[in-house]
Amino acid sequence: MRTRGAILLANIITGLALGFTVSNIGFGDYAELNRMFTFQDVRMLLSFAGAVVIIMCAFALLRIRRTPGRIHAGVIPGAVLFGTGWAISGGCPAIPIVQVAGGYLPALVTILGVTVGIRLCRWANARYFHLDRGSCGL
């Protein structure tokens, strides 16, 4: 039976397994990520692709379906900013948490930047852009 608690538990277990796996692969190491982004080492890129496949399989097994959201004018510039920030900081917004947990305190600057960026995005959208927040929940 698919209860809300069972789905939450499955998401927690899957997230912990994925987090453990990608942190042990080296996704918390800036030098490793830099080599991935500059295509000097395809091992990390293949590891990332493998992690995506694992999550896709877990979602398929749990029969989780998401309806595609509408694409609005902020998606492309947002994707470019997100990717640029990822390349500069050495990870997506979750990786600095792994880095801090591993003792790499400069990642706190990245976490602060993510927090400020989210707040600026909400402010700018409310004041100037009025874009549909869709499933992203700006």
C-alpha angles and dihedrals in degrees: 000000000000105000124169091248093051091051091048091049091048090050092050093049092046092047093049092048092049093045092049091048098048093043091052091048089058106261090135092060115091093205091054092049091047090055089050094050092047091046092239091126121029092186091085092045091052090046090053091049089049091052090053090051091050091053091046089053092048091050090048092050091049090043092232111168126185122196112230113253125227117269113232135182094276097059099081098044089042091052091049092049091046093050092045091050090047092053094045097045096040099242151031117276092277097053096069087059088056089046093052090047087053092053099261098134098179085075086076086076089058091049089050090049092051091050093048091045093053092049092047090049092052091047095047093046093050093046105036118005108035091196120175106262092209115173094333094077097214 
